[in-house]
Amino acid sequence: MLVRADLEAFFARHGIAHDTVEHPAVFRVGEGEAIKAAIPGAHTKNLFLKDAKGQLWLISAADVTAIDLKRLPAVIGSARLSFGAPALMADSLGVTPGSVTALALVNDPGHRVRFVLDEVLARADRVNFHPLANTATTGLSRAGFAGFLAAVGVSPLVVDFAAMMVVESPAPC
């Protein structure tokens, strides 16, 4: 599994511009508000989920977005959702609780995890994620994040969480 230094090397190899701010560990949305206030762009919350049929899901949403996990399966086409176990998260994405991030998709070359992206983030000029560790925040432009997703071969399922509807489906393989 790649670690933060490997992720930065991945960005360099793929020409993905980014900047990273070091800070004390942040484990949950609502922590580190002063840190986030000093970093421009959309901030995120990321959920690692498993459905009742065993499919793994990663949801990246704006930190202020409300996510109704009871209604979401009908929207994304999953079975009932629950939080994935930390060991499964480490095995599939190479991160631990508190460090879940869309950037962990770099550790899923077999595409075991389906990626759901909040429309708010899809439209944001800049998005911020933990770089595989919760002791820093990495900012990417919209184009940079799209370049990252393309480089890891992921097309997100884009969801408008306020309307609870899919806005954009992944391109067929």
Sequence and secondary structure as in RCSB ss.txt:
>XXXX:A:sequence
MLVRADLEAFFARHGIAHDTVEHPAVFRVGEGEAIKAAIPGAHTKNLFLKDAKGQLWLISAADVTAIDLKRLPAV
IGSARLSFGAPALMADSLGVTPGSVTALALVNDPGHRVRFVLDEVLARADRVNFHPLANTATTGLSRAGFAGFLA
AVGVSPLVVDFAAMMVVESPAPC
>XXXX:A:secstr
   HHHHHHHHHHTT   EEEE S   STTS HHHHHTS SEEEEEEEEEETTS EEEEEEETT    TTTHHHH
HT SSEEE  HHHHHHHHS  TT   GGGGGG TT  EEEEEEHHHHH SEEEE SSSTTEEEEEEHHHHHHHHH
HHT   EEEETTTTEEEE     
